[in-house]
Amino acid sequence: MQRLEIEVASVGPDRHVVALRGELDLAAADRAWAELEPLLTAGSVVVLDGTDLEFLDSSGLRVLALAAHRARARSAGLRLVAPQRAVQRTLELAGAQKLIATHPNLQDALVG
């Protein structure tokens, strides 16, 4: 089993949910970016479901920052769902809430 599982689901035209399970770290960062980058098209909405994301390091933060930058550049929406407390703490310490909107659940993220 890989340390990070990524599942992409289309939930409407240009609307995608990317479920991240496990650890988003140096070993998984390039693969995560390869999955995310093509989804960030003009007008798209990408929701990163971090409900089952257990660990996030600086490489994972870099992926989130790149995705946020790409989303802004392409007028796309990027949202993050309810990361676990350890991941939330990493995001808070890095000031990532300024880059990516965090929602308590998938439903709120899809509507918001």
N, C-alpha and C positions, 0 to 999 in steps of 0.2 A: 504494500500500500504506500502511495506517495504521501508525503507530509502535508501537502496541500491538495485538496480536491476542488475543482472548479466546475460548476455546472451553469450553463447559460441557457436561459429560457426566454423566448420572445412572448410578450404578453400583450402585444398589439403592434400596430405599425410604428416602427422606430422606437419601441419601448421594450427594454430588456431587463431581466433580473439576472444578476450574476451572483450565485451562491458560492461563498468561500468557506471551506471547512478545513480546519487544521491550522497550519502555521504559514503565514506569509512572511518569508524571510529571504535571505540571500539566495538560497537554493531554489526558491520558487518565484522570485521576483520577475525574471525575464519571461517565464511562461505566463504569469498573471498579466503582464503588460501585453504580451502577444494576443491574449484573449480579449482584453479590454479595448485596446487601441482601435480596432476596426469597428467597434460598436459606437464610438464617439463621433457620429456624423452630424451634420447640420440639422438642428431641430430634434435630435434624438433625446431620449431620457434613459439613462442607465442607473439602475439601482443596485448597489453592492450590498448583498445580504450578508452581513457579518455576524449574524446570530451565532453561528458555530465556528467563528474565527477565534482560535485560542491564543495565538501569539502573533505579534507584529513587531518587526525590528526596523532599523533605519532603511533597509532596502525596501521593505514593504511600504514604509512612509514615502519613499521616493516614488514608488509606483502610484500611490494615491495622489501625490503632488503633481506628477506628470499627467495623470488622468484629469485632475481638476484644471490644470493649465490647458490641456487639449480641449476639454469640454467648453471652457470659456472662449477659446479661440474659434471654436466651431459653433458657438451658440447652442450647445447641447446642455442637457441637465445631468448632473451627477449627484447622487444621493447615497448615503450610507445608513444601513439599518442596524440598530441596537447591538453594537459590538459588546462582547463580554467585558466585564469590569477591567481586567488586565489590559485589554486592547484599548478600551476607553481611556484609561489612565495614560497610556503611551500617546494617544492622540491629543489629550489635554496638555501634557508636558511639551509636546512639539508645537502646540498652537494650531493644530490641524483643523480645528473647528472654524477657523477663518477661511479655510480652503474648500471644505466640503460640508454640506448640510447633513446633520445626523438626525435620524428619526427613530422613534421608539419601536416601531414595527413596520412590517412590509406594507400593510394597507396604507398607513400614513405616508410612507415614502412614495407610493404609487400615485397618491392623490396630490401630495404637496408639491 
